[in-house]
Amino acid sequence: MTLERNVKIFRNGRNQAVRIPREFELPGKVAVIRKEGDRLILSPKKRTQSFAKFLASLEPIEDEFPEIPELPHDPPPDFG
């Protein structure tokens, strides 16, 4: 069953806007809009995984890395 309802289009500053009726509410606070022909498609924005969760999901690296030789440090410049 497809829900359908007439809504009014109005201006909000320089933007065209429409109020979304309760039965069509989207989850979250951000949506994505795209145009296909003369249709506007409004979809909830998918939550992206945090970078910390992504890193935690990776398998540990088992490779052996070569030793990196300690390089001599240059003395700091004398500004006095």
C-alpha positions in Angstrom: 0.0 0.0 0.0 1.4 3.4 -1.0 0.7 6.4 1.2 0.0 9.6 -0.6 -0.9 13.1 0.6 -1.1 16.5 -0.9 1.1 19.1 0.7 1.7 22.8 0.2 5.0 24.1 -1.1 6.1 27.4 0.5 9.1 29.7 0.6 11.5 29.8 3.5 13.8 32.7 2.7 15.3 31.9 -0.8 14.5 28.1 -0.4 11.4 26.3 -1.5 10.1 24.1 1.4 7.5 21.6 2.3 6.3 20.4 5.7 6.6 16.6 6.1 3.4 15.1 7.6 3.8 12.9 10.7 3.1 9.7 8.8 6.0 10.4 6.5 8.6 11.4 9.1 12.1 10.3 8.5 14.4 9.1 11.3 17.4 11.1 12.3 18.2 14.8 11.7 19.8 14.7 8.2 18.3 13.6 4.9 19.5 13.3 1.4 17.5 14.7 -1.5 18.0 13.8 -5.2 16.2 14.6 -8.4 15.1 11.9 -10.9 13.4 13.5 -13.8 10.6 15.6 -12.3 10.6 13.7 -9.0 12.3 14.6 -5.8 13.4 11.7 -3.7 14.0 12.3 0.0 15.8 9.6 2.0 17.2 9.5 5.5 20.9 9.8 5.6 22.6 6.6 6.7 24.6 6.9 9.8 28.2 6.4 9.1 30.4 4.3 11.4 32.7 6.3 13.6 36.4 6.1 12.7 37.2 4.6 16.1 34.7 1.8 15.5 36.1 1.2 12.1 39.6 0.9 13.4 38.4 -1.4 16.2 36.8 -3.7 13.6 40.1 -4.2 11.7 42.2 -7.3 12.2 45.6 -6.8 13.8 48.6 -6.7 11.4 50.7 -9.8 11.7 53.5 -8.6 9.4 57.0 -8.1 10.7 58.3 -4.7 10.0 62.1 -3.9 9.7 63.9 -1.9 12.4 64.2 1.8 11.7 67.6 3.1 12.6 67.7 5.9 15.1 68.8 9.1 13.3 70.9 11.8 15.0 69.0 14.9 16.1 70.1 18.3 14.8 70.6 20.8 17.6 67.8 23.4 17.8 68.6 26.7 16.2 70.1 29.5 18.4 67.8 32.5 18.2 69.6 34.5 20.9 
